């Protein structure tokens, strides 16, 4: 992996993006999105995650976060491992999941291509962390995160997307709380 995509400053806020393998649209059902919400709540309460911005798309996630425990690599690794396990369990047990066999087959197929997975691979391995060193960079990444559902054609305004911190910042009903980022609140 390139040095460009590493957490060099463990105390800094970072912009990260990570996607499901093959960009599979998994997060189209509330049951799977709730796993992400619950996992973030746990990480905020018990693992030192400070979450300043987010957007959950059908196949990927964007965060602006900082780890107060100063191990952002470990925090994201644990978050991805836990959510992968829980979402795969939810797919396996979801009687309403019409794509169950196909989804599990795709994740198993991806897992077979990697020697470091036991059975399934859910997330792509990279996170592409970008350290946020200035107000201008933070605003640019925040704009990118919030406009992602608009650019994808899902909504016409960022605040229309339920799983986006655009709603938090606009003080509308949001999926969960975020941490204050100072000048953005």
N, C-alpha and C positions, 0 to 999 in steps of 0.2 A: 504494500500500500504506500502511496506517495506521502511524504512528510506534510504535504499541503493539507491532508485530511486527517489530522490528529489533534488531540486536545493538548496544546502546549502550555496553557496557563490554567491550572486547575481551579483558580478562584474567579475566573472571568465568566460572563454570560456568553452563551453560544446559541447560534442558530443551527438546528439539525433537521435533516429530512431523512426518513427511511420508509421503504416500501416493501410490500409483500413480494415474494418471489414471483417472477413473471408479471408483475403489476396486476395480480388477480384482485378483482373487486370483491373483497370480503365484507367490508364495512358498509353494507347496504341494509343490514338488519339491526334493529335496536339492541338485540341481545348481545351482539358482538361489540357494538359501540359502548354498551354499559361496562363491559370488561375493561375497555380502555379508561373510561371515567373512574371506575373503582380502583384500578391500578395506579392512576395518577394520584388519587386521593391518598392511597396508601403510601406512595413515594413521598408525597408532600408531608405527611404526618410522621413517617417513621424513617425515611432515608435521606432527608435533607434536600429534597428537590424544591427549588424555587421556580415556579412556572410563571412566566411573564406573558406568553402568547402561545397560541396553538391553533391548529386547524386539522381536523380529521377528514380526509378525503376517502373515497371508496377503496382506494388501493394504497394509500400512503398517508403519512403523518408529518406535520411540521411543528416544531417547538422553538421557542426562545426560552432558555432555561439556564439556571446556574445550580451547581451542587454545593451546598454549604458544608458538606463533608469533604469537599475538595477531591472527589474521585468521579468526575463526570463519565469517564469510560466505564467504570464499574456500575454506576447507576443506570446508564442506558443498557448495558449488557443484561443486568438483572431485570429491568423493565421489559426488554424484548423477550427474554427467556420466559418470564412469567406470563406475559400476554400471549405468546405463541402457544404455550401449553394450555392455557385457559380457553383460548379461542378454538383450538383444535378439539378440545374436549366438548365444547359447546356445539361445534359442527357435528361431531360424532353422535351426540345425544339429542340433537334438535329434530324432532319428528316433523317439523314444518319445513326443514331445509330441502328444497327440491334439487339443489346442486350438490348434495352431500357426497355422493360417490365420486363425482368429477373433482370437487375441491380436494378431497382426501387423496385421490389419485395424483393430482397435480403437485400437492405438497410432498407426497411420498416420492414421486418422480424427481423432484428437485433435491430431496434428501439423499437419494441414491447417487447423485452427481457430486456430492460433497462427502469427503471422508470423515469430517468432524461432526456429523449429525447421526443420531441414533436411528431415527426412522423418517421423520418429517423435517422439512425445512420450511418455515413459515415466512420469516423476514429475510430480506437481502442482508448481507453481512455489513455493508458500509452504512455510515451515518452522515458522512460529509460535514463534519462540524466546521463552522466558520465562527471564529472569535469575533465578538462585537466590541470593537475598540472605540467607537465614537457614536455620538448621537445620530449623525447622518447615516451610518451603517445600520444602526438599530431601526431607524425609521424606514429605511429601504427594505429591510428584511420583514418588518412588520407589515408594510404595504404589500409585499409579495405574498406573505401568509394569508392576509385577509382578502386579497383579490384572487386567490387561487380558485375558489368555487365560481367566481364571476368569469374568470378566463376559461374555465372548463365548460361554461354555459349552463351550470346548474341553477344559478340565481342571477338576478340583475344588480343586487346590492349586497355588499359583504355581510351586513347584519341579517340578511335573510337566511344565512347558512347556520343551522342549529349548533353545529359542533365547531364553532369558531370563536376566538376571543374578541372578534369584532363586536360581538354582542355584549361582552363584559365591558369593554371600553365605552360603548354607547349606553351603558347602564340599562340594557334590556335583559329580559329573562335569559339566563345562560345555562349551559350544561353543568358547569361547576365553577368554583371560585378560582381566580388567579392571583398571583402576587403583584403588588404595586411595582411599577417600573419607574417611579418618580414622575418625570415630566410628561409621561404618557397618560397618567390618570387624572 
